[in-house]
């Protein structure tokens, strides 16, 4: 039995239809992922199903008393409203009564007035009449299940927790259909996994939009593709969809080529001379007119974005070096005894819970945040381009072209001048869209606009804070490619597990309490590390020594996990060159010692040279031993 049905839906905002007479059915228990390019109309379709937007033609039908609720793309605004009140608000009158009842009950302790008591009595009567205490039980159950603090103000919550509160508000109405619009945005990886489990446990049907490929693979039982106003359904998993979609695009390309060949032949025929026109077949002329109309109505597949980076000159080899960094805000340790070396070409992902200090560490690396103690050395010739997840660099009132080009008609990219409209076409903005205010764009289009602005700036250090939010998967894959080809250094904050795997050469994992571990590889390597180390209680982790964050270094080589840390791998990579330089120094000194006249010189001349030679030999021996030690550790971890 269908829960809902979309029939012959037609909707257009401008010349091209967003929904072009489409049909869609959702069955009980399905988890359907809606995919498509940014601006294709995915969020609009969810709003149509939720009856927030009316169709131009067609209808949305619900079976029986089907209850539909939607988790919007953006988290709720921070406000003075309490979590309980915001969630209860979804239950309309009864929810508002319960929220007021709880607030007055708390005030009663400080203000036991007759007026408060009378209002509480009146509310109790209304709640009794509406069977509201059962609804209160449901609110309590949802808040407890999602581990949400009842009385905390919305203003005190981060983006990830606001997203969790929004989900509670959606679930509290006990829906049959749950609509989720980019639900992983603003969530850290642990919250994404938590959300996966919540969705799997949900008994109703789910229709969701997501760019997170790992999330889609984990949840989707069917993929529905919105492309040029048409919906196509692909039963099975995401990878099966990719195969079938590619096959269909290849067939479409071949059919269009055959059609265009036929049209060209008919156009050639109609342009023949007088003799041919006297004998032409009127039926053939009408068929040509039909072909022309069909060609005019064809909606071409939008080309791929052409993402490229405007790279600056090379930075110094050392981008940042910190030794024994410590930083604390009040009683909270943000960074505890961190040793960190970043070199040109490193691509490092920062992974950890929201609020753990990822952005703070980036500011330390950029020299924008002082530390309590530790030695910091900053790189030279650094040109930084910063992608901010909150899109603060975009003025929503200004057009895309004014935002990206700072009001200029021409920009300089890779040393050559380009018109701003031409540059924006690389990011799939038509001239009309380029003149559109940013406020009118979809979330994904805004992120593309911000990428266009950031990548235009000459850089050799890219800082990307949640760049994947709202991007369509195709643009996401192109971004992965440009990061892989980028010659500079990348600092990356992302909750997208597959994106981290495809881009990062190392991970800084924030474990809490200021402890930060360095791990070579991407998210998969981080998972292997976490799975292989001994399980410890939270108190045991808290009581580890102040150097606990460097467990992957030589100090922790006796642990079960022997994977080389990011720092140690860098040390191993650099040692051969350092050993060679040391050998060359020693060879130069030894040539002096072997000269016939050397020992004929005064002792105050020969003794410093002999001492230096002895020191170089000792240092070289230590370096060779260290190299052998790290090589053995590397072999054990491979």
Residue pairs with C-beta under 8 A, 6 or more apart in sequence:
1 27
1 28
1 63
2 25
2 26
2 27
2 63
3 26
3 27
3 28
3 62
3 63
3 66
3 176
3 177
3 204
3 205
4 25
4 26
4 49
4 60
4 61
4 62
4 63
4 66
4 68
4 177
5 23
5 24
5 25
5 26
5 60
5 61
5 63
6 22
6 23
6 24
6 25
6 45
6 48
6 49
6 58
6 59
6 60
6 61
7 23
7 58
7 59
7 60
7 61
8 21
8 22
8 23
8 57
8 58
8 59
9 19
9 21
9 22
9 23
9 24
9 48
9 55
9 57
9 58
9 59
9 60
10 17
10 19
10 20
10 21
10 55
10 56
10 57
10 58
11 17
11 18
11 19
11 41
11 44
11 48
11 53
11 55
11 56
12 18
12 19
12 56
16 228
16 229
16 299
17 229
18 40
18 41
18 44
18 45
18 229
19 41
19 44
19 45
19 48
19 55
19 58
19 229
19 231
20 228
20 229
20 230
21 57
21 58
22 58
22 229
22 230
22 231
23 231
24 45
24 224
24 231
24 233
26 32
26 177
26 205
26 207
27 205
28 176
28 204
28 205
29 203
29 204
29 205
30 205
30 206
30 221
30 222
31 199
31 205
31 206
31 208
31 219
31 220
31 221
31 222
32 205
32 206
32 207
32 208
32 220
32 221
32 222
32 223
32 224
33 208
33 209
33 210
33 216
33 219
33 220
33 222
33 223
33 224
33 238
34 42
34 45
34 46
34 207
34 208
34 209
34 224
34 226
35 42
35 209
35 216
35 223
35 224
35 225
35 226
35 241
35 472
35 473
36 42
36 225
36 226
36 227
36 472
37 227
37 302
37 444
37 472
37 474
37 475
38 428
38 442
38 443
38 444
38 445
38 447
38 448
38 470
38 471
38 472
38 475
39 441
39 442
39 444
39 445
40 226
40 227
40 228
40 472
41 226
41 229
42 181
42 209
42 226
43 73
43 181
43 209
43 442
43 443
44 53
45 226
46 70
46 179
46 181
46 207
46 209
47 53
47 70
48 54
48 55
48 60
49 60
49 68
49 70
49 177
49 179
49 207
50 68
50 69
50 70
50 179
51 60
51 68
52 70
62 68
66 176
66 177
67 173
67 174
67 175
67 176
67 177
68 175
68 176
68 177
68 179
69 90
69 170
69 171
69 173
69 175
69 177
69 178
69 179
70 170
70 178
70 179
70 180
70 181
71 166
71 167
71 170
71 178
71 179
71 180
71 181
71 183
72 166
72 181
73 181
73 182
73 185
73 209
73 443
73 470
74 185
74 443
75 159
75 162
75 163
75 166
75 185
75 186
76 86
76 154
76 162
76 165
76 166
76 169
77 154
78 154
78 155
78 157
78 162
79 153
79 154
79 155
80 153
80 154
80 155
81 153
81 154
82 99
82 103
82 150
82 151
82 152
82 153
82 154
83 143
83 148
83 149
83 150
83 151
83 152
83 153
83 154
83 157
83 165
83 168
84 99
84 102
84 139
84 143
84 150
84 151
85 99
85 103
86 154
86 165
86 169
87 95
87 139
87 142
87 143
87 148
87 165
87 168
87 169
87 172
88 95
88 96
88 98
88 99
88 139
88 172
89 95
89 96
89 99
89 169
90 169
90 170
90 172
90 173
91 98
91 135
91 139
91 172
91 173
93 130
94 127
94 130
94 132
94 135
95 135
95 139
97 123
97 126
97 127
97 130
97 132
98 127
98 132
98 135
98 136
98 139
100 123
101 120
101 123
101 124
101 127
104 116
104 119
104 120
104 123
105 120
106 151
107 116
108 116
108 117
108 120
126 132
127 133
127 136
138 172
138 174
139 172
142 168
142 171
142 172
143 150
143 168
146 164
146 167
146 168
146 171
146 198
148 161
148 164
148 165
148 168
154 162
154 165
157 165
158 186
158 354
158 355
159 186
159 354
160 186
160 187
160 188
160 191
160 354
161 354
162 186
163 183
163 185
163 186
163 187
163 191
164 191
167 183
167 195
167 198
170 178
171 178
171 202
175 204
176 204
176 205
177 204
177 205
177 206
177 207
178 199
178 202
178 204
178 205
178 206
178 207
178 208
179 206
179 207
179 208
180 199
180 206
180 207
180 208
180 209
180 210
181 208
181 209
182 209
182 210
182 211
182 443
182 469
182 470
183 195
183 199
183 208
183 210
184 192
184 195
184 210
184 212
184 215
184 495
184 496
185 443
185 466
185 469
185 470
186 354
186 389
186 466
186 469
187 195
187 354
187 495
188 352
188 353
188 354
188 495
189 351
189 495
189 497
189 523
190 353
191 353
191 354
191 495
192 212
192 215
192 495
192 497
195 215
196 215
196 218
196 219
199 206
199 208
199 219
200 219
206 219
208 219
210 216
211 444
211 468
211 469
211 470
211 471
211 472
211 473
211 476
211 496
212 468
212 495
212 496
212 497
212 498
213 238
213 473
213 496
213 498
214 496
214 497
214 498
216 223
216 238
217 237
217 238
217 239
220 237
220 238
221 235
222 233
222 234
222 235
222 236
223 233
223 234
223 236
223 237
223 238
223 241
224 231
224 232
224 233
224 234
225 231
225 232
225 233
225 234
225 241
225 245
227 301
228 299
228 301
229 299
232 248
234 240
234 241
234 244
234 245
249 301
252 301
256 298
259 291
259 294
259 295
260 295
262 291
263 288
263 291
263 292
263 295
266 284
266 287
266 288
266 291
267 288
269 276
269 280
269 284
269 288
270 280
270 285
270 288
302 428
303 428
304 474
304 478
305 426
305 427
305 428
305 448
305 474
305 475
305 478
306 426
306 427
307 426
307 427
307 451
307 455
307 475
307 478
307 479
307 481
307 482
308 413
308 414
308 426
308 455
308 482
309 455
309 459
309 462
309 482
309 486
309 488
310 413
310 414
310 455
310 456
310 457
310 458
310 459
311 414
311 458
311 459
311 460
311 486
311 487
311 488
312 383
312 458
312 459
312 460
312 488
313 381
313 383
313 460
314 344
314 381
314 460
314 487
314 488
315 344
315 379
315 380
315 381
315 382
315 383
315 460
315 461
315 488
315 489
316 344
316 379
316 380
316 381
316 382
317 343
317 344
318 341
318 342
318 343
318 344
318 377
318 379
319 342
319 343
319 344
319 346
319 365
319 379
319 382
319 461
319 489
320 340
320 341
320 342
320 365
320 376
320 377
320 378
320 379
321 340
321 341
321 342
321 376
321 377
322 338
322 339
322 340
322 341
322 364
322 365
322 371
322 374
322 375
322 376
322 377
323 339
323 374
323 375
324 337
324 338
324 339
324 373
324 374
324 375
325 335
325 337
325 338
325 339
325 340
325 364
325 371
325 373
325 374
325 376
326 333
326 335
326 336
326 337
326 338
326 371
326 372
326 373
326 374
326 514
327 333
327 334
327 335
327 357
327 360
327 364
327 369
327 371
327 372
327 514
328 334
328 372
328 514
333 513
333 514
334 357
334 360
334 361
334 514
335 357
335 360
335 361
335 364
335 371
335 514
335 516
336 513
336 514
336 515
336 516
336 546
336 548
336 549
337 514
337 546
337 547
337 549
337 550
338 374
338 514
338 516
338 549
339 550
339 553
339 567
340 365
340 508
340 516
340 518
340 567
341 567
341 570
342 348
342 365
342 379
342 489
343 489
343 570
344 379
344 460
344 488
344 489
345 487
345 488
345 489
346 489
346 490
346 505
346 506
347 483
347 486
347 489
347 490
347 492
347 503
347 504
347 505
347 506
348 489
348 490
348 491
348 492
348 504
348 505
348 506
348 507
348 508
348 566
349 492
349 493
349 494
349 500
349 503
349 504
349 506
349 507
349 508
349 522
349 523
350 358
350 361
350 362
350 491
350 492
350 493
350 507
350 508
350 510
351 358
351 494
351 500
351 507
351 508
351 509
351 510
351 523
351 526
352 358
352 509
352 510
352 511
352 512
353 510
353 512
356 510
356 512
357 510
357 514
358 493
358 510
359 465
359 493
360 369
361 508
361 516
362 463
362 465
362 491
362 493
363 369
364 371
364 376
365 491
366 384
366 463
367 376
367 378
381 460
382 460
382 461
383 457
383 458
383 459
383 460
383 461
384 459
384 461
384 463
385 454
385 455
385 457
385 459
385 461
385 462
385 463
386 454
386 463
386 465
387 450
387 451
387 454
387 462
387 463
387 464
387 465
387 467
388 450
388 465
389 465
389 466
389 467
389 469
389 493
391 446
391 447
391 450
393 403
393 450
393 453
393 454
394 403
394 438
394 446
394 449
394 450
394 453
395 402
395 403
395 438
396 437
396 438
396 439
397 437
397 438
397 439
398 437
398 438
399 434
399 435
399 436
399 437
399 438
400 424
400 429
400 433
400 434
400 435
400 436
400 438
400 441
400 449
400 452
401 420
401 421
401 424
401 434
401 435
403 438
403 449
403 453
404 411
404 420
404 423
404 424
404 449
404 452
404 453
404 456
405 411
405 420
405 423
405 456
408 420
409 419
409 420
410 417
410 418
410 419
410 420
411 417
411 418
411 419
411 420
411 423
411 456
412 418
413 423
413 456
420 434
421 431
421 434
423 452
423 456
424 433
424 434
424 452
425 431
426 452
427 448
427 449
427 451
427 452
428 448
429 445
429 448
429 449
429 452
433 441
433 445
438 446
438 449
441 449
442 470
443 469
443 470
444 470
444 471
444 472
444 475
446 470
447 467
447 469
447 470
447 471
448 471
448 475
451 467
451 479
454 462
455 482
459 488
460 487
460 488
460 489
461 488
461 489
461 490
461 491
462 483
462 486
462 488
462 489
462 490
462 491
463 490
463 491
464 483
464 490
464 491
464 492
464 493
464 494
465 493
466 493
466 494
466 495
467 479
467 492
467 494
468 476
468 479
468 494
468 495
468 496
468 499
471 479
476 496
476 499
480 499
480 502
480 503
483 490
483 492
483 503
484 502
484 503
490 503
492 500
492 503
492 504
494 500
497 523
498 523
500 507
500 522
500 523
501 522
501 523
501 524
502 522
503 522
504 521
504 522
504 523
505 520
505 521
505 522
506 518
506 519
506 520
506 521
506 566
506 569
507 518
507 519
507 521
507 522
507 523
507 525
507 526
507 566
508 516
508 517
508 518
508 519
508 566
509 516
509 517
509 518
509 519
509 526
509 529
510 516
511 517
511 541
511 549
512 541
513 541
513 542
514 549
515 541
515 544
515 548
515 549
516 549
517 529
517 549
517 550
517 551
517 552
517 565
518 550
518 552
518 565
518 566
518 567
519 525
519 526
519 529
519 552
519 563
519 565
519 566
520 563
520 564
520 565
520 566
520 569
525 563
528 563
529 552
529 561
529 563
532 560
532 561
533 551
533 559
533 560
533 561
534 559
534 560
541 548
547 555
550 556
550 565
550 567
551 559
551 561
552 561
552 563
552 564
552 565
552 566
552 568
553 565
553 567
553 568
554 568
554 629
554 633
557 633
562 633
562 636
562 637
563 637
564 572
564 630
564 633
564 634
564 637
568 630
568 633
569 634
571 626
571 630
572 627
572 630
572 631
572 634
575 623
575 626
575 627
575 630
576 627
578 623
579 620
579 623
579 624
579 627
582 616
582 619
582 620
582 623
583 620
585 616
586 613
586 616
586 617
586 620
589 609
589 612
589 613
589 616
590 613
592 598
592 609
593 609
593 610
593 613
598 606
598 609
599 606
